[in-house]
Structure formats: structure tokens, C-alpha cells
């Protein structure tokens, strides 16, 4: 149902703006769009480093391991109907070898919390910059409501982590498992919850992880800045921050719609119009980001599939 809603929004948007006014803009970029894919290595690296910072020093797997896992996790959230959660589980599973290793799971929960928290911090910056640029009531109300939804999500995440997220989750699995496996799962869950609390008791680690994740937000704004240059309609960097902060906040709040389909396009087009960007350029910008998700994400899903095949073959041997 959510996917149908997203498709309907996107269809209405195209009918209103017109297909013929958008695709010539994308065609203008041509082969230069490869630069966007190359640039996106920077946000992926920042995301990987933010997650890596939460690991204990003796559990560090190396920068490239985190980059690969973050790349695959982002691709899952972009291209699969996983409500922005499945990619986090996948990236933790990639590093959780052997299965008794609790570090990837505990840090993944905190990293996801920081993803939402930094977006909440990033959105007010976009709203303030927008007010200085031009007052737009619809964008302000939409951004404010999305922030409230994300704030409720953060409060919920923190509360269940405090109560013991993994222990609570394990109770559902225990009913489907044999007794000896159930007891092992219970011990692992308690250890994971304990590790989450230990990380939260290290302020310097949390500050570093938060800083890397905020750098990721600003890096994503840099992608918009680059795409607009390639489209022949350059914007100033603070305008790219406005677009990224508010559009991503609303897309994250609409997490039930797979990939934010239709939501991202409508939001970027609306915010772009308030900044003086023609609606055809705004929609082309959103579609360019979709194209980047495919260009960067499909190879990641292929790498994940190959990794799964190798893992299954090793388990069979």
C-alpha cells in the first residue's frame, strides 16, 4: 500500500510538470554523471567511519571493511523495501563473524540512533537558512512535522535500548527455538544490551561518532551541490544544505514508503521552488539522485549476493 501511494505521488508530479521538461536536463549531464558516483565514495566513507568509531579498539576490523559494509547497508535501504532498517541489519550481519560476536549488533543500534538524531539536528539548520532566504509556510510546516516524527523515533529507540532491546527481541525468537538454543540466545541478548550501555557511558566515543555522522550529512549536501553544477543550474552550498536537510528529514519520516518514492521527488521539487529553482530542475535533481542510488547501489547488492554465496559454500564445506 505504501509503495502504491509513492507511485501515485510520483505519477501526479510527472503529470503536473511534464516528462518532456525533465529528461532533457538529465541528458545534458551525460557521461559526467560518473563524477557523482565517484563523489559518493566520500559520504560512504564518512558513514563507515561513524560506525567504526563505536567499536572497541580491539574489535576494529579496518577502514575498508566498514566502508564495504556501510556501502551494502545503504544500498539495501535505498533499493529494497526494508523501511530504512533492513540495511542496518545486513551491515551488522556482514561483520558478525562468528555469530557470537556481539560488537556489530550493539554498535549498529547506536549508529542507527545517531543517524536519526543527527538528522534532527541537521533539519533546523535547513529551516533557519530557508527563513533567511525566503519564508515558505508549507516547507516550514512540513519540515517541522517531520522533525517531530523523527524526535518521537529517537525517544522510542532510546527507551527500548534502556529497557534492553535485544532481550525484548529475543523473547519473540525463543518461542520458535529449541530450549538449548533459546538459552544461548538469551545470554547473547543480555551481553548485547550490556555492551550498548557500556558504549553510552563513553562520552568521547559518542561525540566522535556523532561528529562523523554529521560530516556525512554535510557530505550528502555536497552531492546536491555537484549535481546542480552538472545540470547547468549551480546553487550555493547553503542552498544545497537546505535541500538536503529538509528533503532527507521528510523522506526519513516517511520511512514506510519504500525508498521514499514520490516523497523525495515532491519534497525536493517544493523546496527547490522556494529557493527559486525551476520545478523541472528540482524534479531532475531528485531523479539524478535516484540514478545515483542505482549506479552505486546495484553493484553493492551484487557484492552482497556474491558474499552470501561464498558464505553458504563455506558453511556447506
N, C-alpha and C positions, 0 to 999 in steps of 0.2 A: 504493500500500500504506500509506503514512504517513497519507494522508487517511482511509482506511478505519479505521485504528487510532484516529485522532482522533474520527471519528464514533461509533465503538463506545464510546469512553470517555465521550463526551457523552451518548449514549443510556443507558448504565448509570447515569450520575449522575442523569439525569432520572427514571429508573425508581425509584431509591432515594429521592429527595427528593420527587418528585411534581410534575407540571406545575401542578396546581391551586394549589399553595402559593407558586409563584414569580411567575406573571404578574399576580396582583392587586397585588403590590408594585410592579411596573413601571408598571401602570396608575395607581397612586397618584401617580406623578411627573407624568404628563400633559404638558401643554404646557411645564411648567417645564424639561423636558429640553433645551429650546433653549439654556438657560443653559450647559449642559455643552459644547455645540458652540461657543458664543461663548468660553467659558473656554479651549478648546483652542487658540485662536489664540496664547496665551502659550507653551505648550510648542513649538509650531511655530516661533514667532519665536526662541526660545532655541536650537533645533536649527539654524535657518538662520544665526544669528549665530555659533554654534560653528564651522560650516563656513566661514563668511565670514572668520573671523579667520585662517585658514590661508592665505588668498590674499595674494599680494604686493599692496602698496598700489596699484601702477599697473595691476593687473588686477581691482580691485574693481568689481563690477557693480551695487552699490547694494543696500540692505537688502531692498527689495521683491522683487527678482529672486531672492535667496537664499530668501526666505520662500516664494515660489511653487514653486521647485524642490524645496525640502525638503518642502513640503506634498504634492506629487505623488509624491516618493520614498517618504514614509511611507505614502501610500495604496497604492502598489504592494506594499509589504511586508505591509500589513495584509490586502489583499483578493486578491492574486494568489499562486499557488504558486511563489514565486521564492526560497525558502529564506533570506529576510531579506537577500539580496544584490542581487536584481534592481532594487529601488528605488534602491539606491546608483548602479547603472549608469545608470538612467534620469535621475536628477537631474544626474549629470555630463554626460550627453549633451545635456540641455537647455541647459547653459551652454557646451558645447564648440562654439562657433561663431566662426570657422570650425573645421573639423576639425583643423587644425594646432595649435590652442590646447591646450597640454598641461596648463595650470593646473587645470582642473576635475577631470581624471583623477588627477593626482598628489595633490591635496588630498583627493579623495574617499577614496582608500585610507587616508590617515592619519585622516580623520574616522571611517571605519568602525572602524579600530583603536581609536580613543578611545571609540567607542560601547561596545565590548566591555570596554575597560579601566575605564571609569567604572562600568559595571555590576558589575564585580568589586569595585570599591571601595565601591559602594553596598550590596551584599549583606551584608557583615559588619556594617554598621551596623544593618540589619534584624535580623540574628541576635542581636546584642548586646541590642538593645531588646526582642526577644522573650524572651530569657532573663531579663531583669529583670521582664518582665510575667508570663510563665508558661513553664516549661520544657516543651517538646514535642519528644520524641525524633525522631518521624517527620519533622517540619518541619526540624529541625536537620540530620538526615542528608541529606534531600533537597536542602536549600539548599547544604550543603557539597559534595555531589557535583556539583551544577550549577555551583558556583564552580570546581571543578577542571576541568570540561569547558571553561568559558569561559577559564580560565587557559591551558589547552592551546591553545585557539584563538588567543589573543593571542600566545603564544610562536611558534606556527606563522606567523601573519601577520608578525610582526617578522622572523623568519628569512628568509622568502621575499622580504620587502622589502629586506633587507640583501643578498641574493643577486641581486636585480634582478627584481622581479615582472613588470614589463612586457616585459623582454627574454625571460624564460622563456615568457610567454604568447604572444609574437609568433612564436615558433618553430612553434607549432601552426598559426597562421594562414598562415605563409609557404608551407607545403606546398600550400595551396589557392589561392595568388595568383600572378599573373604576376611575373616577375623584377623588373621596374622598380618595381612596387607593393610587392614584398617588400622591396626595398632601402629604399624610403621608410618603410615600416612599421618596419624595424629602426632607422633613425635616430630616428624619433619615440619608439620604445620606450626607447632609450638616454637620450634627453632627459628623458622622464618619470621614469625611475629616478634620474637626476641631480637632478631637481627635488625628488623625495621626500627624498633625502639632504640637500639644502640646507635643507629645512624642518625636518628633525630636528636640524639644527645650530643652530637658533634657539630657545633655551630659553624666552625670554619669550613668543614666539608660541605655543609648545606649552602653556605654563602658562595663557595666556588662553583658548585653545581648550578645554583640559581644564576650566577653571572654568565656561565657558558650558555645556559638556556636562553637568557635574554639576548646574548650575542647572536644566537640562532634566529631570534625574532627580527633583529635588525638586518641580518643576512638575507632573510626572506624578502624584506623590503627592497634590498639591493637587486633582487631578481626582477621586481616590477620596474625599477629604475632602468635596468638594462633592456627589458623587453620594449618599453616605451621608446627608448632611443632607436632600437632596431626597426620599430614601426614607423619611424619618422615623426613622432609626436613626443619629443622629450619632455619630461616633467622634472621638477626639482625634487631633491631627495626627501625633503619633509613631506611632499605630496605623496611620494611612494610609501612613506611611513603611515600616512593617513589611510591610504587604500589597503595596505597590508593589515594594519592593526584592526580596523573595523570589519573588513571583509572576513578575516580569519576568525574573529570573535563570533560573528554571526554564523559562519559555517560550523564552527565547533559547537555552538549552542544547538544547531540543527543536526546533531550527530546521528539521529535516527535515519536521516535521508542518506543513502549510500553515496559517499564521495561529495556530499553537499550539492548534488546535481540540481541545477536550476537555482539553488540558493546562492551559490558563489557567483554565478553569472549575473543574476539580478542585483545582488549587493554591489558588486564592483561597478556595474553599469550605473546604478543610482548614485554611489559615492563619487564616481568619476564625473558624472554630470554636475554635481555640486561643486566640483573643482574646475569646471569649465572644459572637461574632456568630452568630445562628441560621443553620443551613445554608441555609435558604430565602433569607435575606438575602444570604448570601455568593454563592449562585448568581445571584441577581438582580443583584448588583453586577457580576459578570462579564458577564452578558448586556447590562447597561446599557453597558458598555464596548464590547461588540460593536456595539450600536446606534449608539454614537458613531463607531465606525470606519466604519460605513455612511454615517451622516449627513455626516461630514466627508470621507470617502474617495471616495465616488461622484462628487461634484462635481469632485474633483481629477482622477480618471480621465477624466472628461468634458473637462476643460480640457486634459489631455494629448492626448486624441484630436483635439480641435479644433486644437491647436498642431501636431500631426503632419500634419493635412490641409493646413494653411496652408504648412507647410514643403515638403510634396510638391508643392503647386501652384506654389510659388515656384521649386522645382528644375525643374519641367516647363516653366515660362515661360522 
